[in-house]
C-alpha cells in the first residue's frame, strides 16, 4: 500500500511559489484574523506562517479578544480587507457566538477571500468560475494529483457534506470529470456505496468510523478527519489498520491532507497578489 503523504506535495508547491516570488515587486502579504486563542487556531497559524516564509510571502496577525464587540470586529475586518498592502485574508473559524459569521463573510472581498468564507466565493466554486475554494477541499485534490491518481471518469465517493470540505470537494472533482456521490449521516446502504468508490474521501467527522468494510479493493482513500484519542495520539475518520488491508493508497493522519492545506493557502495568496497587482511571475 502507498501512503499518500502530504509533505512532498506541499514541498513542491512551496518551492514553485518561492521561485515565483522573486519576480514580484514586493512579497505577497496575508492577514491572519483570529478571535481568541483556540489551540487549534494557534497551531494552524504557526504552520501557515512557516509556510508563507518558505514560499517568500509575508504576513500580519490581527488578534482580537474573545469578547470583542461585533461592530468593532466587523469594522476592523473591513479595514484589513481594504488595506492595499494586504493581498489576502484568512479568518479563523468558527467565530465566537457574539460575532455573526454571515456578517463577517459579507465584509470579505472575494478577491482576497483565500479560504472561501463569503457566499460569492462559494458560488464561484459551484459555478466552476475563477475564485478560491476552501483550502482543505482543494488540498484533497492536490494530494491525489501529486501521486498521479487518475480522476477523469472515476467513481468518487465523499462521506461528509459540509460547506468546508464535502460539497466544495464534490464540485472540484466534477471539474476533473469524475463521477461524484456525496454521502452523509442519512445515507442508506452507506457501506455498499463506499465500496463502489475508486476514490473515497472520508470527511464525516467521526473518529475511525470508516474501516475496511467500506473500502473497495485497490481504492485510493483520503482521510480528512483529525481527532485526539484517549491516549493523546491523533487519528482520522478512518481506522488506519483496517482500511490499509484493502486500500491501494491511504493518506495518514497526521501527515496527509493537513500538510498540503497551508501550501494551498499560500498558492491562493500568490494568485490573489497577481490578480490585484497585475504582476505575473
C-alpha positions as CSV (number, residue, x, y, z in Angstrom):
1,X,0.0,0.0,0.0
2,X,1.2,3.5,-0.9
3,X,1.0,6.2,1.8
4,X,-0.3,9.4,0.5
5,X,2.0,11.7,2.4
6,X,1.3,15.4,2.2
7,X,4.9,16.7,2.8
8,X,6.2,16.0,-0.8
9,X,3.2,17.7,-2.4
10,X,3.4,20.7,0.0
11,X,7.1,21.0,-0.6
12,X,6.7,21.0,-4.4
13,X,4.0,23.7,-4.3
14,X,6.1,25.8,-1.9
15,X,9.3,25.6,-4.0
16,X,7.4,26.7,-7.1
17,X,5.9,29.6,-5.2
18,X,9.4,30.6,-3.9
19,X,10.6,30.8,-7.4
20,X,7.7,33.0,-8.5
21,X,8.1,35.4,-5.5
22,X,11.4,36.6,-6.9
23,X,9.6,38.1,-9.9
24,X,7.3,40.3,-7.8
25,X,8.0,43.9,-6.8
26,X,7.1,43.0,-3.2
27,X,6.3,39.9,-1.2
28,X,2.6,38.9,-1.2
29,X,1.0,39.6,2.2
30,X,-1.7,37.6,4.0
31,X,-3.6,38.8,7.1
32,X,-4.4,36.2,9.7
33,X,-7.5,37.3,11.6
34,X,-8.1,35.5,14.8
35,X,-10.6,35.9,17.7
36,X,-9.4,34.4,20.9
37,X,-6.6,31.8,21.4
38,X,-8.0,28.5,20.4
39,X,-5.1,25.9,20.5
40,X,-6.1,24.5,17.1
41,X,-6.2,28.0,15.6
42,X,-2.8,28.9,17.1
43,X,-1.3,25.6,15.8
44,X,-2.5,26.2,12.2
45,X,-1.4,29.8,12.4
46,X,2.1,28.8,13.2
47,X,2.2,26.2,10.5
48,X,0.8,28.7,8.0
49,X,3.3,31.4,9.0
50,X,6.2,28.9,8.4
51,X,4.7,28.0,5.0
52,X,4.5,31.7,4.0
53,X,8.1,32.3,5.0
54,X,9.3,29.3,2.9
55,X,7.2,30.5,-0.1
56,X,8.6,34.0,0.0
57,X,5.4,35.7,1.3
58,X,4.8,37.9,4.3
59,X,2.1,38.0,6.9
60,X,0.4,40.1,9.6
61,X,-1.6,38.8,12.5
62,X,-4.7,40.7,13.8
63,X,-5.8,39.0,17.0
64,X,-8.9,40.1,18.9
65,X,-10.1,39.3,22.4
66,X,-12.8,36.6,22.5
67,X,-15.4,39.1,23.9
68,X,-14.7,41.7,21.2
69,X,-17.8,43.6,20.2
70,X,-19.2,42.5,16.9
71,X,-19.3,46.1,15.5
72,X,-15.7,46.6,16.4
73,X,-14.6,43.4,14.8
74,X,-16.5,43.9,11.6
75,X,-15.1,47.4,11.3
76,X,-11.6,46.2,11.7
77,X,-12.1,43.3,9.3
78,X,-13.3,45.8,6.7
79,X,-10.2,47.9,7.2
80,X,-8.0,44.8,6.8
81,X,-9.8,43.9,3.5
82,X,-9.4,47.4,2.2
83,X,-5.7,47.7,3.0
84,X,-3.9,47.8,-0.4
85,X,-0.8,46.2,1.2
86,X,-2.8,43.1,2.2
87,X,-3.4,40.7,-0.7
88,X,-5.3,38.0,1.1
89,X,-7.2,37.4,4.3
90,X,-7.8,34.3,6.4
91,X,-10.4,34.5,9.2
92,X,-10.2,31.6,11.7
93,X,-13.5,29.9,12.1
94,X,-15.7,29.2,13.8
95,X,-16.1,32.7,15.2
96,X,-17.4,33.1,18.8
97,X,-21.2,33.3,19.2
98,X,-21.1,37.1,19.8
99,X,-20.0,37.6,16.1
100,X,-22.2,36.7,13.2
101,X,-20.2,34.7,10.6
102,X,-22.7,35.8,8.0
103,X,-22.0,39.4,8.7
104,X,-18.2,38.8,8.7
105,X,-18.5,36.9,5.4
106,X,-20.4,39.8,3.9
107,X,-17.4,42.1,4.7
108,X,-14.9,39.8,2.9
109,X,-13.8,40.9,-0.5
110,X,-13.9,37.8,-2.8
111,X,-10.6,38.6,-4.5
112,X,-8.9,38.4,-1.0
113,X,-11.1,35.6,0.5
114,X,-8.4,32.9,0.5
115,X,-10.4,30.2,2.3
116,X,-13.8,30.6,0.6
117,X,-15.7,32.3,3.5
118,X,-18.1,34.5,1.5
119,X,-21.1,33.4,-0.4
120,X,-19.7,34.9,-3.6
121,X,-16.5,32.8,-3.2
122,X,-18.6,29.7,-2.6
123,X,-20.8,30.5,-5.6
124,X,-17.6,30.7,-7.8
125,X,-16.6,27.2,-6.7
126,X,-20.0,25.8,-7.6
127,X,-20.0,27.6,-11.0
128,X,-16.5,26.5,-11.8
129,X,-15.5,30.1,-12.1
130,X,-12.3,31.8,-11.0
131,X,-12.1,32.0,-7.3
132,X,-10.7,30.4,-4.2
133,X,-12.1,27.1,-3.0
134,X,-11.8,26.1,0.7
135,X,-8.1,25.2,1.2
136,X,-8.8,21.8,2.7
137,X,-11.1,20.7,-0.1
138,X,-8.6,21.8,-2.7
139,X,-5.8,20.1,-0.7
140,X,-7.6,16.7,-1.1
141,X,-7.3,17.0,-4.9
142,X,-3.8,18.4,-4.8
143,X,-2.7,15.4,-2.7
144,X,-4.2,12.9,-5.2
145,X,-2.8,14.7,-8.2
146,X,0.7,14.7,-6.7
147,X,0.6,10.9,-6.7
148,X,-0.9,10.8,-10.2
149,X,-4.2,9.2,-9.1
150,X,-6.5,9.2,-12.1
151,X,-9.7,11.1,-11.6
152,X,-11.3,11.5,-15.0
153,X,-14.2,9.1,-15.4
154,X,-13.5,7.6,-11.9
155,X,-16.2,7.0,-9.2
156,X,-15.5,9.3,-6.3
157,X,-17.5,8.9,-3.0
158,X,-17.3,11.7,-0.4
159,X,-18.5,10.9,3.1
160,X,-19.5,14.3,4.5
161,X,-21.5,17.2,3.1
162,X,-20.1,20.3,4.9
163,X,-19.5,23.6,3.1
164,X,-15.9,23.4,4.1
165,X,-15.0,20.0,2.6
166,X,-17.7,17.8,1.3
167,X,-19.8,20.0,-1.0
168,X,-16.9,22.1,-2.5
169,X,-14.7,19.0,-2.9
170,X,-17.6,17.4,-4.9
171,X,-17.5,20.4,-7.3
172,X,-13.8,20.2,-7.7
173,X,-13.9,16.5,-8.5
174,X,-16.6,17.2,-11.1
175,X,-14.3,19.7,-12.7
176,X,-11.9,16.8,-13.1
177,X,-14.7,14.8,-14.9
178,X,-15.1,12.4,-12.0
179,X,-18.5,10.9,-11.2
180,X,-19.2,12.0,-7.7
181,X,-21.5,10.7,-4.9
182,X,-21.9,12.7,-1.7
183,X,-23.0,10.7,1.3
184,X,-24.0,11.7,4.8
185,X,-25.5,10.5,8.1
186,X,-28.9,9.8,6.5
187,X,-27.5,7.8,3.5
188,X,-28.9,4.3,3.2
189,X,-26.6,1.4,2.4
190,X,-23.5,3.6,3.1
191,X,-21.0,0.8,3.1
192,X,-22.3,-0.6,-0.2
193,X,-22.0,2.9,-1.9
194,X,-18.5,3.4,-0.5
195,X,-17.4,0.0,-1.8
196,X,-18.1,1.3,-5.3
197,X,-15.6,4.1,-5.0
198,X,-12.3,4.2,-6.9
199,X,-11.5,7.2,-4.7
200,X,-13.0,7.6,-1.2
201,X,-12.8,10.8,0.8
202,X,-13.6,10.4,4.5
203,X,-14.8,13.7,5.8
204,X,-17.5,12.6,8.2
205,X,-16.0,13.9,11.4
206,X,-16.4,10.7,13.4
207,X,-13.3,9.0,14.8
208,X,-12.2,5.9,12.9
209,X,-15.7,5.3,11.6
210,X,-14.5,4.1,8.2
211,X,-13.0,0.6,8.3
212,X,-12.1,-2.0,5.7
213,X,-15.7,-3.0,5.2
214,X,-16.3,0.4,3.5
215,X,-13.4,0.0,1.0
216,X,-13.2,-1.3,-2.5
217,X,-10.1,-3.5,-3.1
218,X,-7.5,-1.2,-4.6
219,X,-9.2,2.1,-3.9
220,X,-7.4,5.4,-3.1
221,X,-8.6,6.7,0.3
222,X,-8.1,10.3,1.6
223,X,-8.7,10.8,5.3
224,X,-9.6,14.4,6.1
225,X,-10.6,13.9,9.7
226,X,-8.4,14.5,12.7
227,X,-9.2,13.5,16.3
228,X,-7.4,13.2,19.6
229,X,-7.6,9.7,21.1
230,X,-7.7,8.9,24.8
231,X,-4.0,8.2,24.9
232,X,-3.3,11.7,23.3
233,X,-2.4,10.3,19.9
234,X,-4.0,11.6,16.7
235,X,-6.2,9.6,14.3
236,X,-8.6,10.3,11.4
237,X,-12.0,9.3,10.3
238,X,-10.5,6.0,9.0
239,X,-9.4,3.0,11.1
240,X,-5.9,3.0,9.5
241,X,-5.0,-0.6,10.1
242,X,-8.4,-1.9,8.8
243,X,-8.5,0.3,5.8
244,X,-4.9,-0.3,4.8
245,X,-5.7,-4.0,4.3
246,X,-8.0,-3.1,1.3
247,X,-6.8,0.3,0.0
248,X,-4.0,0.6,-2.6
249,X,-3.4,4.2,-1.3
250,X,-4.2,5.9,2.0
251,X,-3.4,9.2,3.5
252,X,-2.1,9.1,7.1
253,X,-3.3,11.2,10.0
254,X,-1.3,13.3,10.8
255,X,0.9,13.9,7.8
256,X,-1.6,13.7,4.9
257,X,-4.1,16.3,3.8
258,X,-3.2,18.7,6.6
259,X,0.3,19.1,5.4
260,X,-1.0,20.3,2.0
261,X,-3.6,22.8,3.2
262,X,-1.1,25.5,4.2
263,X,0.6,25.1,0.8
264,X,-2.7,25.6,-1.0
265,X,-3.3,28.7,1.2
266,X,0.0,30.1,0.0
267,X,-0.9,29.3,-3.6
268,X,-4.2,31.2,-3.2
269,X,-2.3,34.2,-1.8
270,X,0.0,34.3,-4.8
271,X,-2.9,34.1,-7.2
272,X,-4.6,36.9,-5.3
273,X,-1.5,39.0,-5.4
274,X,-1.1,38.5,-9.2
275,X,-4.7,39.4,-9.8
276,X,-4.6,42.5,-7.6
277,X,-1.2,43.8,-8.7
278,X,-1.3,42.9,-12.4
279,X,2.1,41.3,-12.0
280,X,2.8,37.8,-13.3
281,X,5.7,35.6,-12.4
